[in-house]
Structure formats: structure tokens, C-alpha cells
């Protein structure tokens, strides 16, 4: 998709800019390629820099309430100073390496409600900066992530919503200042056990950190039950996730622990972390026998917020389909 904008900040007859993505569909750990196309206006312009910013809609907690805003989580300069002559056309190619932790915004061709990611072009002339329109892009899941998502669907769970929460997960190495929560309504089989489940991925070149939170509605304990497991991408493709997830959820019905590989805890966010002297058996070899074996883990924390969030900005209105001229 091409967004065209006359750089009004620089007056009538100023240059115009188009940002064109070679492919608007990417995967975590991949590359976002394209070019910034400049068209000279009615006068020579001294361009100081052309910068691209990757932006996402993020939820930030303010007391008991949450507020949506835009957070820029990555910036890259694609050009330093140059002169754009009157009427000159200039194309600046770019290639941006993407984080493995990039949140998923589409699964099987179906957009995830609540996800909004884009690239914004920033051009500076004579110390005036114009931030152009946002060019949205779509993030498809890795094959290892697809395996887990498909298992949840196969169990009868239905997608509810997805969002990005400002903050970090306890005990998890994390590059981005936010994490994604994908929420599902329970299947008919599990409706009496849980009200909903939330899934979080933290991917790396080596594999996935998977955090699953179940909002319990039955059993001796109420509240949230949280499981975590780390697994390589290839091993994730060989794992019977439907079976593992079903056993975990069924094991939550009557007591705080599920017999077998791994422990299934009922502790709250801070209590669960470090239970038994380590963060839920993270990395323990015993959790690799006979399937993942979900360990207890801390719930997502909110330590810090995304820099540059625009409070109260409505994401849906920012990602306009109409071209401006």
C-alpha cells in the first residue's frame, strides 16, 4: 500500500514522499523491505535525514484503567543529509531487520482484532520535521507459533481479542517494551473450568517462550493459573499441543497441581514466580520428557511503559486507507 503526503509542514511547493513496502506481510525475525520515494517540489530542499519508525498500538495501565496509545518501538535512519533538487525524483531503498518478538497480527488470513502495526516516515528539512502517514504491515505467525494456535482452535477455543500490554514478563528475557496477549473464549468442554485463556509468545532465534494464563471458574481454587514453557522451533512442530493443553486445563479442575511432568499452579502473579526456588522450572530438562509439562510462572508485569506513547490516540483512526495529497 502506498501513502502519499504533501509535506505541508514545509509550505506550498514542498517535496512529497511515498513510502512503498515491497511486501506488507512479514514474520517475526524477518525483514521489512521497501523504498521511500521523494519527489522534489518547486524549490531545492536540503534534506537533513529520512528516518523510519516502527509503531504499534499499545495498552498502558493507569491505576485501575487502561489507555490505548501509539508506541514507537524501533527507529532506523535510511538517509543522512542530501539536496533534493527542484522536480527531482529520488528513491531510497530500506531493509529493516524485525524483532523475533514482533506481535502476530494475522492468523490464517484472519486479522486479529486489536492489533495495529505500521511504519512511519519522518523527513527533516531545515530543522523542521514532518512525520508522515503510517503504512500498516501485517505480521504472520512463525510455524512454531501456528502449531500452538492451531491446537487451541482444534480444542474448540474461539478467538476473543488481542492487544499489546506495556511492560515486561517476569523472568523472561525480553527485547521489546511490551508483550502480546491473545485471548480466547473457552470451548464447550472447558467452559466449566475456565472463563478464558490468554496466550503470550516471546520468540527468539532459538525457540519460543510460551506463557498461558487460564482464568479459572471452577475447582477448589479460583483466580488465574499460569503455565510457561520454553521450546525450540523444530520441537514445537513435533509436539502434540492439543493433548498437552487439554491435560493442563483438565488438571486445573480439582486442585492446585497436576500430577505428571511439570507443576500446574494457582498462585498469583508474584507468588508464582520463583516457586520452588526457580521460575517455574524454566529450562529444567524434566519438562522435556513426555511433552512440555507447563510450569508455574509469574504473570505479566507492568514494569515500565513504552516510550513515545500518545495517550488517548485512537489507533483505528490513525491507520487511514485514504491517500492524502
C-alpha positions in Angstrom: 0.0 0.0 0.0 1.3 3.5 -0.9 0.7 6.5 1.3 1.3 9.9 -0.4 1.5 13.1 1.5 2.4 16.6 0.6 4.7 17.8 3.3 2.5 20.6 4.5 4.9 21.5 7.3 7.3 22.9 4.8 4.8 25.0 2.9 3.3 25.1 -0.6 5.5 23.6 -3.3 7.4 21.5 -0.8 8.6 17.9 -1.7 6.2 15.0 -1.4 7.0 11.5 -0.1 5.7 8.0 -0.8 6.7 5.0 1.3 6.3 1.7 -0.5 6.6 -1.7 1.1 7.9 -4.5 -1.1 5.7 -6.9 0.9 3.4 -5.7 3.7 3.3 -9.3 5.1 6.2 -10.2 7.3 7.1 -12.7 10.1 8.9 -12.2 13.4 12.6 -12.2 12.8 12.2 -11.3 9.1 12.9 -8.2 7.1 10.7 -5.3 6.2 11.8 -4.1 2.8 10.7 -1.2 0.6 11.7 2.3 -0.5 11.0 5.9 0.3 10.2 7.8 -2.8 10.7 11.5 -2.8 9.5 14.0 -5.4 11.2 17.4 -5.5 8.9 20.4 -5.1 9.1 23.9 -6.6 12.5 24.6 -4.9 15.7 22.8 -3.9 15.4 21.3 -0.5 18.2 20.5 1.9 17.1 17.1 3.5 18.7 16.6 6.8 17.6 13.0 7.3 15.0 10.4 6.4 14.0 8.1 9.3 11.6 5.3 9.6 9.8 4.3 12.9 8.0 1.1 13.6 4.9 1.8 15.6 2.3 -0.3 17.4 -0.9 0.3 19.3 -0.2 -0.4 23.0 -2.4 -0.6 26.1 -0.9 1.3 29.2 -2.3 0.8 32.7 -3.2 4.0 34.6 -4.4 2.9 38.0 -7.4 0.7 37.5 -8.0 1.8 33.9 -6.2 1.1 30.6 -5.5 3.6 27.9 -4.6 3.0 24.3 -1.9 4.8 22.5 0.8 4.5 19.9 4.3 3.5 20.8 7.3 3.7 18.5 9.4 0.6 19.3 12.1 0.8 16.7 13.8 3.7 14.7 16.2 3.5 11.8 17.8 6.2 9.7 17.6 5.4 6.0 19.4 8.5 4.8 21.6 11.3 6.0 21.8 14.8 4.6 21.4 15.4 0.8 19.9 18.0 -1.5 16.7 17.2 -3.2 16.6 19.4 -6.3 13.5 21.0 -7.8 11.4 18.4 -9.5 13.9 15.6 -8.8 12.7 12.1 -8.2 14.7 10.1 -5.7 14.2 6.6 -4.3 15.8 5.4 -1.0 15.7 1.7 -0.5 15.5 0.3 3.0 15.7 -3.1 4.7 14.7 -3.3 8.4 15.5 -6.4 10.5 12.5 -7.2 12.6 12.5 -8.4 16.2 11.7 -12.1 16.8 9.3 -10.8 19.5 7.2 -9.0 16.9 3.5 -9.5 17.8 1.3 -11.5 15.5 -1.5 -9.5 13.8 -3.0 -12.1 11.4 -3.5 -15.9 11.6 -4.6 -17.9 8.6 -5.6 -14.8 6.7 -7.8 -13.6 9.5 -6.7 -10.3 11.2 -6.6 -10.3 15.0 -8.9 -7.7 16.3 -7.0 -5.1 18.4 -3.6 -5.4 16.5 -2.3 -2.4 14.7 1.3 -2.1 13.5 2.8 0.3 10.9 5.9 2.1 9.7 6.0 5.9 9.8 8.3 8.0 7.6 9.9 11.1 9.1 11.6 13.6 7.0 13.5 16.7 8.2 14.1 19.9 6.2 15.8 22.9 7.7 15.3 21.6 11.2 11.5 21.2 10.6 10.3 17.6 11.0 7.3 16.1 9.2 6.0 12.8 10.4 4.1 11.3 7.5 1.3 8.8 7.4 1.5 5.3 8.8 2.0 2.5 6.3 0.5 -0.6 8.0 2.1 -4.0 7.7 0.8 -7.5 8.7 2.7 -9.9 11.0 2.1 -13.6 10.3 3.0 -16.2 13.0 6.0 -18.5 12.8 5.3 -22.1 12.0 6.1 -23.0 15.6 3.5 -20.4 16.8 1.0 -21.7 14.3 1.3 -25.2 15.8 0.2 -23.9 19.2 -2.5 -21.6 17.9 -3.9 -24.4 15.7 -4.1 -26.7 18.8 -6.1 -24.1 20.7 -8.5 -23.8 17.8 -8.7 -27.6 17.5 -9.7 -27.8 21.2 -12.7 -25.7 20.4 -11.5 -22.4 21.8 -12.6 -19.2 19.9 -10.6 -16.1 19.4 -11.7 -13.2 21.5 -9.3 -10.3 21.1 -5.6 -9.4 21.1 -3.7 -6.5 22.5 -0.2 -5.3 23.4 0.5 -4.5 27.1 3.2 -2.1 28.1 5.6 -3.8 30.4 7.7 -6.9 30.7 7.1 -10.5 31.8 8.8 -11.6 35.0 11.8 -14.0 34.4 11.7 -13.7 30.7 14.4 -12.2 28.5 12.6 -9.6 26.5 13.7 -7.1 23.9 10.5 -5.1 23.2 8.9 -2.9 25.9 5.6 -4.6 25.5 4.1 -8.1 25.2 1.2 -9.5 23.3 -1.8 -11.2 24.9 -4.1 -13.3 22.6 -7.4 -14.1 24.4 -9.7 -17.0 23.6 -13.2 -17.9 24.8 -13.4 -21.4 26.3 -14.5 -24.5 24.3 -17.7 -26.2 25.4 -15.6 -28.9 27.0 -13.6 -26.5 29.1 -16.3 -23.8 29.7 -16.9 -25.1 33.3 -13.2 -25.0 34.1 -12.1 -21.6 32.7 -13.7 -18.3 31.7 -11.0 -17.6 29.1 -7.3 -18.2 28.3 -4.6 -15.8 27.3 -1.6 -16.8 25.2 1.7 -14.9 25.0 4.7 -15.7 22.8 8.2 -14.4 23.3 10.1 -15.7 20.3 13.9 -15.8 19.7 16.0 -17.4 17.0 16.3 -20.5 19.2 12.7 -21.0 20.0 9.6 -19.9 21.9 8.8 -18.9 25.4 5.1 -19.7 25.8 3.0 -18.3 28.6 -0.6 -19.4 29.0 -2.9 -17.9 31.6 -6.3 -19.5 32.4 -8.9 -17.6 34.3 -10.4 -20.3 36.4 -14.1 -20.6 37.2 -14.2 -24.0 39.0 -12.4 -26.2 41.4 -11.1 -25.7 44.9 -9.1 -22.6 43.9 -10.2 -19.6 41.9 -8.3 -17.0 40.1 -5.6 -17.3 37.5 -3.5 -20.4 36.7 -0.4 -19.7 34.7 1.9 -22.0 32.8 5.1 -21.4 31.0 7.4 -23.5 28.8 10.4 -22.9 26.5 10.8 -25.0 23.4 12.8 -24.9 20.2 11.0 -24.1 16.9 11.6 -27.6 15.5 10.5 -29.4 18.6 7.4 -27.3 18.7 6.4 -28.7 15.4 6.6 -32.2 16.7 4.7 -31.6 19.9 1.1 -32.8 20.5 0.0 -29.4 21.7 -3.7 -30.2 21.7 -3.0 -33.1 24.1 -0.7 -31.2 26.3 -3.0 -28.2 26.6 -6.0 -30.4 27.2 -4.2 -32.2 30.0 -3.1 -28.9 31.6 -6.6 -27.5 31.5 -8.2 -30.7 32.8 -5.7 -30.8 35.6 -6.8 -27.4 36.8 -10.3 -28.7 37.6 -9.9 -30.0 41.2 -6.6 -29.0 42.7 -3.6 -26.7 42.5 -1.2 -29.2 41.0 -1.5 -31.6 38.1 0.3 -34.9 38.5 2.8 -35.7 35.8 5.5 -33.7 34.1 5.6 -30.2 35.5 3.6 -28.4 38.0 0.3 -26.5 37.4 0.0 -23.8 40.0 -2.7 -21.5 41.2 -0.5 -18.8 42.8 -1.0 -15.2 41.9 1.4 -13.3 39.7 4.1 -12.5 42.2 3.6 -15.7 44.3 4.1 -18.0 41.3 7.4 -16.5 40.2 10.3 -18.3 41.8 8.0 -21.0 43.3 10.2 -23.9 44.4 13.4 -21.8 44.1 13.2 -21.2 40.3 10.9 -19.5 37.9 8.5 -22.4 37.3 11.0 -25.0 36.2 12.1 -22.8 33.2 14.7 -24.7 31.3 14.5 -27.8 33.5 15.2 -31.0 31.5 12.5 -32.9 33.3 10.0 -30.7 31.5 11.1 -32.1 28.1 10.1 -35.7 28.8 6.7 -36.8 27.6 5.7 -33.4 26.3 6.3 -29.8 27.5 4.9 -30.0 31.1 3.8 -26.5 31.8 5.5 -24.9 34.8 4.2 -22.2 37.1 5.3 -18.7 36.2 4.8 -15.1 37.1 2.0 -13.3 35.3 2.8 -10.4 33.0 4.2 -7.5 34.9 3.8 -3.8 34.0 7.3 -2.6 34.9 7.7 0.4 32.7 5.9 1.8 29.7 6.5 2.2 26.0 8.4 5.5 25.3 6.6 7.9 23.0 3.0 6.6 23.5 0.4 9.1 22.5 -2.2 8.9 25.3 -5.7 8.7 24.1 -4.9 8.5 20.4 -7.3 6.2 18.6 -5.3 3.6 16.7 -8.1 2.8 14.2 -8.3 6.4 13.1 -4.5 6.7 12.6 -4.3 3.9 10.1 -6.2 5.6 7.3 -6.7 3.9 4.0 -7.3 7.2 2.1 -4.3 8.8 0.4 -3.6 12.4 1.3 -2.4 14.9 -1.3 
